[in-house]
Amino acid sequence: RSFNKILVLQTAFLGDVILTTPLVRALKQTFPQAEIDIMLIPQTRQVFAYNPNIRNILEFDKRRNSQKVVSFLSNLRTIHHTNYDVAVSAQLSLTTSLFMYMGGIRKRIGFPRQKLITDTTELSKGIPIAKRYLKLMKVFVNDEFSLTN
């Protein structure tokens, strides 16, 4: 199946965001026509600011309590109006799950312990985080993606 609009959600810390770049690259290789957006916290925006695989960056300001609800509702509205075909969550956050579910995204990919997900992949213990994120691609293809692809 082909997907035209993909949302990747990774609102964790800088290291986790950096380790998400192979997943974004694999998504673009698999769906070259797709418009891929990513949700990040403002502090990690620069990691993907000039990434050619990303169309738009959605910022979720979850660190400042005074802005968290406003940022959540604003992003939820954007997600709903963008009509994403699929969302891929690289973290187990309930808030991330709520963005995907309440945003009306029908195909929601994540890890087995995550809530409100439609498709999961086996989560192997003891593998590097970047490889774990790449395991999310198993929902789309049977190929193994390597960190050098």
N, C-alpha and C positions, 0 to 999 in steps of 0.2 A: 504494500500500500504506500501511496505517496502522501506526504504531508507538506503543506504549503506554509503554515505558520507554527513555529515551535517556540515554546517558552522553556528556558532552563532556569531553575531556581537554586541559588546558592547564596544565602545570606549569612554565612559563617565568617570566620576570621580570614585574614589575608592568606595564610598558608593554604587553607582549604580552597579558596577562590583560585589561587594559582594552580592547584592540582586539578581543577575542573577544566582547564584549557584543552587537554587531550579529548575529553568528552565532547566539547563544543566542536573541535576539529573533526571528530568521527561523525558527529551528526551532519555536519556540512558535507563531508565526503559521501555519506550515505544518501543524503537528500540535497543535492547541489542547488536545486531550484528554490529551496525553502528559505523563508525569512526567519532568522533565528534571533530572538530577543533573550536577554538575560536579566534576572532580578538580583541585585546586589545591595549591600549596605553602602552608604555614601563613602565610607573610608576605603573601600576596595574598588571603587569605580575605575581607577586608573589602570587596573590590570587588563580590562577589556576595552578601554576607551578607544584604542586604535586597532583592535582586532578585526581583520577583514571578514571574519565569519559571523560577526555580530551586526545586526541592523540597528537595534535600539537597546538602551540600558534603562531598566526600571529601577529606581532607588527606593528601598524600603528603610526608612529611618527608624529602626527598632531600638536603638541605644538611648535615645532621648525620650523619656517617658511622656513628656509634654507633646511630642510629635507623633508618637507611635500610632495612636488611633486614627489621627488625621491621615498619616502616611498609609496606613492599612486600607482605609476606605478609598483614598484616591487611587491607589494601585489596583484595588479590587475593581473599581469602575473602569480603569484602563484595560485590565485583563478581560473583563466582560465584553467591552466594546471592540476589542481586537479580534475576538473569535478565533482563538488559537485552536488548532487541530489536535495538538498534543502538548503535554507539559512533562518535563523530566526534572525530578527533584533529586539533588545530590546530597540531601540531608534528611534527617528524620524528624524535623520540626513539625509540630502540630500546626503552627501558623502557616508554614509552607503548604501543608495539606489543605488548609482552609482556603488559601489563595486559589489553589487549583480547583477545588470542589465548588466553592461559592462563585468563582469566576466562570463557571459553566464549561470548563474544559472536560470533554467526554473521556479522553484517553489520558490517564494520569499514571505516570511511571515512577516507581520509587523502589525502596528496599522493603523486604517482607514485614518488618515491624512497624512500618509507617501506616498511618491511618488514612482512610478515604482514597486509597490507591486502587486503580483498576488492573494494573499489570505490574508484577514484580519479577525480579530475577534472583537466582540463588546468590546468597552473600557468603563468599568464602572467607573464612577467618585466616588471619596471618598473611594477607597479601597487602602490598602497598596501597595507600589510599587512592592514588591516581588510577591504578588498575581496578580497584573496586568500583570507582565511578564509571570506568569503561565497561564494566560488566552490565551496566544498565542498557547498553546497546544490544544485548542478547534478546531483548523484547522485539527488536526490529530485524535483526539478521543473525544467522548462525555463526558467522565468522568471528574469530577472536581479533580484537583490535590491539595493537601493541602501542607502546608509548612513542615509538619512532615513526608510526604511520603519518 
